[in-house]
Each structure stands twice: as C-alpha cells, then as structure tokens.
C-alpha cells in the first residue's frame, strides 16, 4: 500500500512525527496504523473554515473522530485550525474559545494532560491577533514560508525561518517557553520566481537542507508529495511543494 511505503520511507529517514490537517482521507484507516507500525507520532488537526467553523458540526465531528479513534500514545500535538484566521475568516475570539473546548474534551476522554493543543497561523496573523489566543494555547506554532517573502534565496531559507519563528514567538512568550514550532515550511519545485526566491528542483533541495540545518528539530516540512488538487495560486507554485524525492 502506498501509505505504508510512504510512512516507512519517512521513518527510515529519521523523522519522528507527521502532521495531519484533518481527520478525512483515511487518516485513521491508513495513516495512523502505518505510523504506529513504524514508530511515528502524529500531529492531529481539526480543519476550520467558513463551513466548518469553531464549534460547528463539521469541527466537532473531527474532534470526536480523534477522541474515538486516535491511540492515546500516538498524539504528539493537536492543531486546531490551519490558517483559520488568515485564510478562512474565523474570528480570533471564536477560535480561542474552541481551543479551550477541544482541550477540555481531550482531558475528559482520558488523553494525557501533557499533549499540547494549539493553532497554526502565519507570523503576521500572530502579530495582529495573538493577544486573543496566547492564554489558551499550550505551545506556539507558526507557518513560515520563505519563498513568499520575495527577498530570500533558497540557501537563506533556514536562517530566515529561524528569525521568523523567534520574532513571532515574542507574541506569546509563555506558550513559546513551553515549546515553539514551525507548523509548515517548504519550498516549491516549479512556478514563477518571486524576486530572489526561485522555484526549482535544485533550489528546493538547497532550501530544505538549509531549513533542516537551522530549524529541523522543531519544524514540519511541507509537504511529502505534490498537492495536485490545489489551485496553482500565487506564482503558480502551490501544487509543487512535494519534496519526498530530495529529503535528506
């Protein structure tokens, strides 16, 4: 099975954790069992958008899926919302309230109290809305994408990422003291250049090596395979972050 072989490859390269963005697409049927087999932890996710907002039926179904199906020893973290404020119109106060709900329901279901619950937003969103979120997150997690800065070359990606997460973490110092993470970072293989940032296979390899060297211990590399289902997006790069073939 492809999932089994993919997870086996990730484990063989020394990675310890994978990130899931929601509970659909066979997460519990295929991904989690493969991770259990190969000794990988899972960062579980609850996807929030206009149709699946905080405390909506769609959000609560995902939370219940996790409670019902996630092995308690498999969970490295729960990320409630992926760019929910930045990209999906969720209000910061509503997100904060729902993070509290998720934390309590996990505890009530017997999950260990030391499993961190947080959310993931870009640096600028944290700086604008972090005050509403800092008190409810257990650890700090930010999305950092050097390519979209426009002034960063592939070889500078790691140093840029480190500076960005250090800057963003100042918004929520107490949560960051418990742990700070880059919840998503990568480099595209094809598309148009964004100033000094040039997509390409060799550039992606250089960027990923730079990222792993600088922040690899606390970063989620995005992504394993290309996302052909996405729109091409800005600079035509959104589908081409898959880096399985060049992972060191």
N, C-alpha and C positions, 0 to 999 in steps of 0.2 A: 504494500500500500504506500502511496506517495507520502502521506503524512508521516508514517512510521520512518521512512527513509530520510525525510527532511529533518525530523526531530533527532534521529540518530546522527546525522551529519552535524547539526548544531551542537549536540552533546560532545561529539568527538573533537570538535574544535576548541573545547574548553569553556564554552558558555554555560551558565548556570541557571538561566531564567529566560522564559519567553513572555511576551506581552500579548494578551488578547483584548480586543477592543469592545467586545460584546459577548453574548452567550449563544449566538446563532452559528450557522455554518459548521456544524459538527464539533463544536468545542468539546462537549462532554462525551460525545460518541467516539471521537478520533484523537483530538489533540491532547486532552488531559490524560487518557490512558497511555499514550505514547510518551508523554513527559514523565509519568510515573515509572514506566518501564526503564527509561534512560536517566532517571535521577534528576530531572529538571523541575524547578519550581515554576509557578505560573503567576503572573501579574494579571488578575482578572479585571475586566472592565464592564461598566454599565454605560451604554451609549445613550446620550441625551440629545434631542433636537426638538424642533417645533412640534412634531407629532408624538414624541416620547419625552416630554418634559419631566422635571423633578416631580416625583410622587404620582406620575401618570400610570395608567395600567401597563403601558409598554415598559416603563422603567421598573416598576415593581415586579413584573414578570421576570425580568433579567435578574433582579436581586433574589427572587425566590428560586430561580434556576440555580444560582450559585449556592444558596443555602441548602437546597435539596441534593445537589449533585457534586459539589466541589469537595474532594477529600480534604479534611481539615489540615493535614500535613502538607498539602500541595500549594497553599496560598502564600505567596511572597508579599502581596500587596493587593489592595482593591483601589482602582482608579475610577472615581465616579464622574463621568463626563470627560470627553476628549475635545478640547477647544469648544466647550459648550457655550461659553460666553462669547468668545471671539468669533466663532463661525456659525453658531446655531441659535443665537438670540435668547439664550437663557439668562435670566436675571441673577446677579451675583447673590442676592439675599435668598432667592429660592434655591439656588444650588447649595448654599451653606446649610440651609435647613434640611435639605435632603441628605447631605453628607452625614448629618447628625442622626437622621433616621436609619441610614444604612449601617452606621457604626453600632447603634443600639440593637438592630435586628441581628447582626452578626453575633454580638455578645449573647443575646437571648437564645440564639441557636447553638451556642456552645463553642463557637470559634475562639481560638486563643486571643486574649486581650492585647497581645503584642503584635498582632497583624496590623500594619499601618493602613489607614484609609486616607485618601487624598483626592485631588483632582489635577488635571493637566491643562495648562494654558500657556500661550506664548509669553515671552518676557514682558512685552508691552502691556498685555492684558493683566498680568500680575501687578504691574506697577500702577495700573489705573484702578483695579478692583480688588486688590489683595486684602485691603483692610476689612472687607466683608467676609473673607474666607480664612484668615490666619488663625482665628480661635478654634476652628472646627477641624482643621487638617492635622494629621499626625506627623507627616513629613512633607517636605516641599518637592514638587515635581514640575518642571517647566519644559516646554517644547523649544528646541533650539535648532534652527536650520540655517547654517552659514551661507548656503547658496543664495538665499533670498535677501541677504544683506546687500549684495551687489558690489561690495568693495573687498571681498575676501576670496583669495585664491584657494584651490584645493589643498595645497600644502599648509595653509594657515587655518584650516577648519578647526583643528583641535584646540589651538590657543584661543581662537575666537570663542569656541564653545565654553571653555573654562572661564573666561572673563564674563561671558553672558550669564552663566549659572551663578557665579559669585555675586554679580550685580543683582540679579533677580532675587536671590535668596535673602538679601537685605530687607526685602519687603516683609518677610515672615521669619524673623530671626529665631524665635523659639522653635518653630517647626523645623527650620533648617538645621538647628543644632541637633535635632533628633535624627536627621538624615536629609540630604538634598540629592536629587536625581534629575537627570535629563531623560524625560519620558519618551522622547522621539528625536532622533538626529540621523541624518544621512546625506547623500549626495547623488544627483541624477546622472544617468548614463547618456541620455540624449535630450535634445531640445535646443533652445536658443541660449546664447550667453546672456548673463545678467551682469554687465560691467566686467569686473575682473573674474567673476565666477563663471567658469566654462564647464558645461557638462561633457561627459565622455567616459569611456571605459577606463582609460588610464588615469584620468582625473578622479574618478570615483575611487579607484584603488588607492591613490595617493591621499585622498581626503579621509577615507575610512581608516587607513593606517595612522594618520595624524590624530584622528578622533580617538581611536583606541589607545594610543600612546598617552594622550592628555587627560581623557575623561572616561576611558573604557570601563573602569571599575564601577561606575555609577550611571551608565548611560544605556538606553535601549537603542540599538542600531536598527534603523528603518531603511528598507524592510527586507525580508528574506527573498521574496520573489516580486517581480513587477506587478503592479495593480492595473491590469488592462481594462478593468471595468470602470475606472475613473475617467472623468473628462481630462483632456490634456492640460488644462489650467494655464496659469501664468508661465510664459516662456516655453510652453509645451512640454514640461518636464514631469508632471505629476504622476505619470504612469511608470516612470523608469528609475525608481529608487531601489529596485531589487538588486541585492548585492551578494547573493549566495555563491556566485562563481568566483568572487575575489576575496571572500572573507579570509583573513589570516588565521 
